Amino acid sequence: MEIPFTSSDRASLGIEWELQLIDLHTRELSPGAVEILADICPQDAPEHPKAKHELFQSTIEIITGVCTEVSEARADLAETLKTVSDAASRRGLGIMCAGSHPITDWNDQKISPKARYHQLVEQLQWLARRLQIFGVHVHVGIRSPHKAIPIVNALTFYIPHFLALSASSPYWVGHDTGLASARTKVFEALPTAGLPYQMSGWNQFERFMQTLISAQTVESVREVWWDVRPHPDFGTVELRVCDGIPTFDEIGIVAAFAQTLVHKLDHELDRGYTLPNPRSWVVRENKWRAARFGLDAEIITDENGTTVPLRPAILDLADDLMPIARRLGCADELAQVEHLLRIGASYQRQRAVAEASGGDLTKVVDGLLDEMRTGLLVPSNHPVAGVPQPRSATSDDLAPDAVA
């Protein structure tokens, strides 16, 4: 089976952001997507070009066009977000984003009126019905399908970095799960979701897809929901591991990491380097550690079980990528990672709000609504209790090339 690959400009950028629709009186998820999307749909168009249905009617996904810089993608999202937010406000609804909703029961969700989603629920049953989860997907353009699989393989080492920075789903149906990212574990239950299989190249990926399509497991590549995957139609490598992200500032940080890291790996292939291909059991354990402990995880760097704290590993990676970020115009966004590490990721901020309010999770919803409205991270003079200050990383803190 030959899968056509649409070549993209190197390091071009696209972002998909799954938004929650919130009843401002109950703070519960509310099924307003059908009316909102009909309201904002341009005349003589079947749908809004940058706002789409998702599985449940309480979700709207907004997407960018093809962008060159992170700031351009952010401005693109902001324009669509305002359109959606204004339409939601007219219906008494607010907008927020996190990997899960702190209190709403997934049993109460209404499926969107698209045949594709009803077919998905019929096929996957309970696994699909409980997908009350939200994420951010970042696409970065590459020019050749033969680069896609090596880059996907290499990116698996950085899954804990992206997951910990974005982790925002500590709560599930009113309970603290003890995890930084409960969304991760819910989504992994799907048969074609989770970590990508490590493949030798594009030819093996085509054979893999042929097997799935011939066996009627999937209809297309779109239904292989790996944490990192090639997207042939867009000509991108797509990072899908991130939890829902509450603020524009955090969107910028994650997008800057994705764009610069893919660009770095792409350039190394051009120079004839062989990219690292981490062992699957190391990747799986590191992902679990990030889902459980978030930024406080210690990740494995080699098959001998050597570990390093994830916080300095993230800072070390940012330092390594900063020259590329300057060339790509996203140095300011990448530099904000220090601020994020100082004040805490979303799962930490949510727990701090819950603790301050005596466990009232509606206050957590209010905090997420406020963060979406401002688009900004908490000011640096209001650190999350218990979050240590980031220290300067050393060159020994992270050695991805050592992972065989």
Buried (B, 14 or more C-beta within 10 A) or exposed (E): EEBEBEEBEBBBBBBBBBBBBBBBEEBBBBBBBEBBBEBBBEEEEEEBEBBBBBBBBBBBBBBBEBBBBBBBBBEBBBEBBEBBBEBBEEBEBBBBBBBBBBBBBBEEBEBBEEEEBBEBBEEBEEBBBBBBBBBBBBBBBBBBBEBBBBBBBBBBBBBBBBBBBBBBBBBBBEEBBEBBBBBBBBBBBBBEBBBBBBBEBBEEBBEBBEEBBEEEBBEEBEBBBBBBBBBBEBBBBBBBBBBBBBBBBBBBBBBBBBBBBBBBBBEBBEEEEEBBBBBEEBBBBBBBBBBBBBBBBBBBBBEEEEBBBBBBBBBBBBEBBBEBBEEBBBBEBBBBBBBBBBBBBBBBBBBBBBEEBEEEBBBBBBBBBBBBEEBEBBEEEEBBEEBEEBEEBEEEBBBBEEBE
